[in-house]
Amino acid sequence: DTGVSQNPRHKITKRGQNVTFRCDPISEHNRLYWYRQTLGQGPEFLTYFQNEAQLEKSRLLSDRFSAERPKGSFSTLEIQRTEQGDSAMYLCASSTPTGAASGANVLTFGAGSRLTVL
Amino acid sequence: GQSLEQPSEVTAVEGAIVQINCTYQTSGFYGLSWYQQHDGGAPTFLSYNALDGLEETGRFSSFLSRSDSYGYLLLQELQMKDSASYFCAVRAGSSASKIIFGSGTRLSIRP
């Protein structure tokens, strides 16, 4: 297993366009998270899946954002009608409740998808 | 709600010891974690405290005081490669599986 994979790594789009990011988690991880990070800030929680169920979604997330994990494996994050304020790094992370550090719910992050909205 | 506070920047000298503090406020507490992020890289897990006290992992140690809603990350024998941002994080939410991060402490190390 090569870890958490995110595609595309970079996306430049014009305001008003829709974009979709894909995340392939570590295969045995049943939990998947999406975060947004801007320069100089910590990762901001967007949403979380356990298997295919979306269990939590940030109240800060507008209706333009939607995420899916249809078969409990890969996930997609779609942003509709992008705005310049959506420019950020979108990070995906996965975890499993089992393992030596299970109490920590250790997150393994992907390299991220950087979005630039012009 | 949940919030975490940590200093925005810390500067230290190579070979020295530095402590990065974190105070938190959560509706339920399930442990404090620390992550490291180098510029251009992804956050990586460093340590976790569920109970009060000190956890040691090599040059890094992490401390927790639940009564004070406070923890810190201690880095010893600082090396230039330790220059990075460090985030504290807590589990929160109804399922206790949502993980919230602080805004991060940027550690700069001088020769």
Interface residues (C-beta under 8 A of the other chain):
Chain A: R31 Y33 Y35 G40 Q41 G42 P43 E44 F45 Y48 Q50 L55 E56 L91 A93 A101 G103 A104 N105 V106 L107 T108 F109 G110 A111 G112
Chain B: Y30 G31 S33 Y35 G41 A42 P43 T44 F45 Y48 A50 F87 R91 G93 S94 S95 S97 K98 I99 I100 F101 G102 S103 G104 R106
